[in-house]
Amino acid sequence: MPSISKKGFSMPESPIRKLVPYAEKAKKGGAKVIHLNIGQPDIKTPQIALDAVKNNTLSVLEYSRTEGSEVYREKLASYYLKNEINVSAQDIIVTTGGSEALSFTMGSIADTDDEIIIPEPFYANYNGFATAMGIKVVPVVSQIENNFALPLIDEFEKLITPKTKGILICNPGNPTGYLYTREEIKKLSAIAKKHDLYLIADEVYREFTYDGKEHYSILQEQGMEDHAIIVDSVSKRYSMCGARIGCLVSKNKEIIKTALKFAQARLSPPTYAQIASEAALETPQSYFDDVKTEYVSRRNLLISELQQIDGIKIGHPHGAFYCIAELPIKDSDHFAQWLLEEFRVNGETVMVAPAAGFYASEGLGKNQIRIAYVLDKESLKRAVYILKEALKVYKDQ
Ligand SMILES: Cc1ncc(COP(=O)(O)O)c(C=O)c1O
């Protein structure tokens, strides 16, 4: 049989999706599975976006421009301006999800064996994109004990080598819910400038900030024009994960020119989904106010329920819709699989994402899980009850 590439072998499985076959088997066996593993919100997509696709009069579903529809990018630039991010349509490439913006960014800034520093735990697919590009992820550890705050700047500087091309942050963070302060963004920007690195911010959860805290973007910071690259997406903002639309934003013309070549190779982003995304920009503020209120009440309920579990440690999220919980177990991979295969409460079980895959450092996160609070409060409450009962009988391997 022809062989598989080394790269193919080293591609990590997604910790969010790898247990799906066990969940499917549990469902076929009659169990109800409550999904805490995946950030697929149950929030309704704005009707205005759905209607724009239903009501359009296209007779040929053509390719769009490689960089995305002109009108959509103009409107996106106005959206950014409203968020105090001063960019124009020329600074934006529309991509097939934030995922593609991440891979275009990595491809544009780093060669094989180059390094990107990322605070961990981080969005697990950063590992996947880096592996696909042959790039080394250099983690800087943030701790649950201090709520995943940015590690000391000295820690970043220690890790910078001649191969370092950039620092990647997720703000607000998946999987931690950590929201970077203005001061932290300023410090990171200063390092990027001092060492002539890119600072990449994955801001796909920009709207989801809680407790009166505001998001501060790397492109609000002065003097970052050559260094800053934003990765963005409509997936979570408008609960449009299936649209597969995101974008890469940078004032650095060389970056845009280079990313565009990657984009040309895949021709264009999806046409219908750009129509929906353009319309979604008209979504009223009241939609976001309602969604935020809902997420805050889900978070509060989730945290207070989790706190009743003996021996648990929880990071307190101020943004996005995830939290990391450290459990009194040894191996959350085994625990998560055992839940799906063996544990039921009234015919129900829970699917969680084992957290080791959100780390690059071997051995970290093994007793942690990531929980997405994208379900209604009733389901969240039942899910935590199931976890609590499961931990009473679960035996480490
Ligand atoms: C932090 C982060 N970045 C990027 C993505 C990719 O999003 P998409 O490709 O759906 O736009 C996700 C999806 O969950 C995410 O959580």
The ligand as an SDF file (V2000), in Angstrom:
LIG
                    3D

 16 16  0  0  0  0  0  0  0  0999 V2000
  -10.6530   30.6630   18.7300 C   0  0  0  0  0  0  0  0  0  0  0  0
  -11.1940   30.1720   17.4440 C   0  0  0  0  0  0  0  0  0  0  0  0
  -10.6080   30.5680   16.3070 N   0  0  0  0  0  0  0  0  0  0  0  0
  -11.0430   30.1440   15.1240 C   0  0  0  0  0  0  0  0  0  0  0  0
  -12.1140   29.2850   15.0400 C   0  0  0  0  0  0  0  0  0  0  0  0
  -12.5290   28.8200   13.6850 C   0  0  0  0  0  0  0  0  0  0  0  0
  -13.7630   29.2980   13.3790 O   0  0  0  0  0  0  0  0  0  0  0  0
  -14.4300   29.2280   11.9410 P   0  0  0  0  0  0  0  0  0  0  0  0
  -13.5060   28.5430   11.0180 O   0  0  0  0  0  0  0  0  0  0  0  0
  -15.7270   28.5220   12.1380 O   0  0  0  0  0  0  0  0  0  0  0  0
  -14.6230   30.6540   11.5650 O   0  0  0  0  0  0  0  0  0  0  0  0
  -12.7660   28.8510   16.1920 C   0  0  0  0  0  0  0  0  0  0  0  0
  -13.8870   27.9130   16.1380 C   0  0  0  0  0  0  0  0  0  0  0  0
  -14.3910   27.4030   17.1180 O   0  0  0  0  0  0  0  0  0  0  0  0
  -12.2900   29.3160   17.4320 C   0  0  0  0  0  0  0  0  0  0  0  0
  -12.8590   28.9380   18.5860 O   0  0  0  0  0  0  0  0  0  0  0  0
  1  2  1  0
  2  3  1  0
  2 15  2  0
  3  4  2  0
  4  5  1  0
  5  6  1  0
  5 12  2  0
  6  7  1  0
  7  8  1  0
  8  9  2  0
  8 10  1  0
  8 11  1  0
 12 13  1  0
 12 15  1  0
 13 14  2  0
 15 16  1  0
M  END
$$$$
